[in-house]
Amino acid sequence: MRGSPGRTLDGVGTLVRLGLAAVWLVSGGLKLADPGQAYLAVQAYEVLPADFVGVVATGLPLVEIVLGLLLALGVLTRASAVVSVLVLVLFVAAVVQAWARGLTIDCGCFGGGGRVAEGETEYPQEIVRDLGFLALAGWLLVRPGTLLSLDGWLRRSRPDVPGDGTHGAHGGTGASGDEGATRKDTEPSGRSGTSRAQATATTADDRQ
């Protein structure tokens, strides 16, 4: 059974998972609500050919929504964390290159986006915020086990499948206990049978 420190970390992981899920759902939802603005936000980075701007502007919100739903349900948590890390690294890289090139844009991470007046950019804040989200995704990548998740429910319903180590450890302990009990039951009886055989042989010799 998982001890108190493990349960505490599971609780922290649950908050991390739900927090990151909220980030993706809000971000993707705002972009889907205004596809025209999402297009302008992607275009403002000036890194994609014109033919790909519309694809990214349409596909990115869908990816964010899917990630948010998977994390909210707690299913494929580690895989969702991997994709989250990749997307967030791309976000940070996009903002850094825009800053380095002297572009004056809003990142459009939570709706809006596009060009802004000089002096209205918030590149440092946007980078720090995305790094914070990246830390959340990193936690789930290293330790995906959380409470109230479909991942955990599936592991409990299939105890023969190794999970995050909890059920495997428990199962291993149980198996060792059964084997130990079997040995304890078998070995004494074996010794008793040998002792009885020796006693019978000794009696027969005495009678002769």
C-alpha positions in Angstrom: 0.0 0.0 0.0 1.3 3.4 -0.9 2.7 5.4 2.0 1.9 8.9 3.0 4.8 10.5 1.0 3.6 8.7 -2.1 0.0 9.8 -1.6 1.1 13.4 -1.1 3.1 13.3 -4.4 0.1 11.8 -6.1 -2.0 14.7 -4.8 0.5 17.3 -6.0 0.6 15.5 -9.4 -3.2 15.6 -9.6 -3.2 19.4 -9.1 -0.4 19.7 -11.7 -2.3 17.6 -14.2 -5.6 19.4 -13.7 -3.8 22.8 -13.9 -2.1 22.0 -17.1 -5.4 20.6 -18.5 -7.1 23.9 -17.7 -4.3 25.8 -19.5 -4.7 23.8 -22.7 -8.5 23.9 -22.6 -8.6 27.6 -22.2 -5.9 28.3 -24.7 -7.4 26.0 -27.3 -10.9 27.2 -26.7 -10.1 30.9 -27.1 -8.3 30.2 -30.4 -11.2 28.1 -31.7 -13.6 30.8 -30.8 -11.8 33.3 -33.0 -10.1 31.5 -35.9 -9.4 34.7 -37.8 -7.4 36.2 -35.0 -5.6 32.8 -34.5 -4.5 33.1 -38.1 -3.2 36.6 -37.6 -1.3 35.5 -34.5 0.5 32.6 -36.3 1.2 34.8 -39.3 2.8 37.5 -37.1 5.7 35.3 -36.1 6.9 35.3 -39.8 8.4 31.9 -39.6 6.0 29.8 -41.7 5.2 29.8 -45.4 1.8 31.3 -46.2 0.5 27.9 -47.1 1.2 26.5 -43.7 -0.1 29.4 -41.6 -3.8 28.3 -42.0 -2.9 24.7 -41.2 -1.2 25.6 -37.9 -3.8 28.2 -37.0 -6.5 25.5 -37.3 -4.6 22.5 -36.1 -2.9 24.0 -33.0 -6.1 24.7 -31.1 -7.4 21.2 -31.8 -4.1 19.8 -30.4 -4.5 21.9 -27.3 -8.1 20.8 -26.7 -7.2 17.1 -27.1 -4.3 17.5 -24.7 -6.5 19.3 -22.2 -9.2 16.6 -22.4 -6.6 13.8 -22.0 -5.0 15.4 -19.0 -8.4 16.3 -17.4 -9.4 12.6 -17.6 -6.0 11.4 -16.6 -5.6 9.1 -19.6 -2.3 8.6 -21.4 -0.9 11.1 -19.0 2.8 10.5 -19.7 2.2 10.7 -23.5 0.2 13.9 -23.1 3.1 15.3 -21.0 5.6 14.5 -23.8 3.5 16.3 -26.4 2.9 19.2 -24.0 6.7 19.6 -23.5 7.3 19.6 -27.2 4.6 22.2 -27.9 5.7 24.4 -25.1 9.3 24.3 -26.2 8.1 25.4 -29.7 6.1 28.2 -28.1 9.1 29.5 -26.1 11.4 29.2 -29.2 8.9 31.1 -31.3 8.6 34.0 -28.8 12.4 34.1 -28.3 13.0 34.4 -32.1 10.4 37.1 -32.4 12.0 39.1 -29.6 15.5 38.6 -31.1 14.4 39.8 -34.5 12.8 42.9 -33.1 9.2 41.9 -34.0 6.5 43.7 -32.1 3.8 41.1 -31.6 1.6 39.6 -28.9 2.2 35.8 -28.6 -1.5 35.0 -29.0 -1.1 32.1 -26.5 -4.5 32.8 -25.0 -6.4 34.3 -27.9 -5.6 37.6 -29.5 -2.1 37.8 -30.9 -0.7 39.6 -33.9 1.1 42.8 -34.2 1.1 45.4 -31.4 2.5 48.8 -31.0 6.2 49.1 -30.1 6.6 49.1 -26.4 3.5 46.9 -25.8 5.3 43.6 -26.2 5.6 41.3 -23.1 8.2 38.9 -24.2 9.8 38.3 -20.8 6.5 37.6 -19.1 5.3 35.3 -21.9 8.6 33.3 -21.7 8.5 33.0 -17.9 4.8 31.9 -18.1 5.5 29.3 -20.7 8.5 28.0 -18.7 6.2 27.6 -15.8 3.8 25.5 -17.9 6.8 23.6 -19.1 7.7 22.7 -15.5 4.2 21.3 -15.0 4.5 19.2 -18.1 8.0 18.1 -16.9 6.6 16.9 -13.5 4.0 14.7 -15.3 6.6 13.4 -17.7 8.8 12.2 -14.7 5.9 11.2 -12.4 2.7 10.6 -14.3 0.9 8.8 -11.4 -2.0 10.9 -10.0 -5.3 10.5 -8.2 -8.7 10.5 -9.9 -7.3 9.3 -13.2 -8.3 6.8 -15.8 -4.7 5.6 -16.0 -4.9 4.6 -12.3 -8.3 3.0 -12.7 -7.0 0.9 -15.7 -4.0 -0.2 -13.7 -6.2 -1.3 -10.7 -8.5 -3.2 -13.0 -5.6 -5.1 -14.6 -3.2 -5.9 -11.7 -1.1 -8.2 -13.9 0.0 -5.2 -16.0 3.0 -3.3 -14.4 2.0 0.3 -13.6 3.9 3.0 -11.8 5.5 0.5 -9.4 2.8 0.5 -6.8 0.8 -2.6 -7.9 3.9 -4.4 -9.1 5.5 -4.0 -5.7 2.3 -5.1 -3.9 1.9 -8.0 -6.2 5.5 -9.0 -5.7 5.1 -9.0 -2.0 2.0 -11.1 -2.2 3.7 -13.6 -4.4 6.7 -13.9 -2.1 4.4 -14.3 0.9 2.6 -17.2 -0.8 5.8 -18.9 -1.8 7.1 -18.5 1.7 3.9 -19.9 3.2 4.2 -22.9 0.8 7.7 -23.5 1.8 6.9 -23.3 5.5 4.0 -25.8 5.0 6.1 -28.2 3.0 9.4 -28.2 4.7 8.2 -29.2 8.3 6.0 -32.0 6.9 9.0 -33.3 4.9 11.2 -33.3 8.0 8.5 -35.0 10.0 8.1 -37.7 7.4 11.8 -38.4 7.4 11.9 -38.5 11.2 9.0 -41.0 11.3 10.7 -43.2 8.6 14.0 -43.3 10.7 12.1 -44.1 13.9 10.3 -47.0 12.2 13.6 -48.4 10.8 15.2 -48.2 14.3 12.3 -50.1 15.9 12.5 -52.8 13.3 16.2 -53.2 14.0 15.6 -53.5 17.7 13.0 -56.2 17.2 15.4 -58.2 15.1 
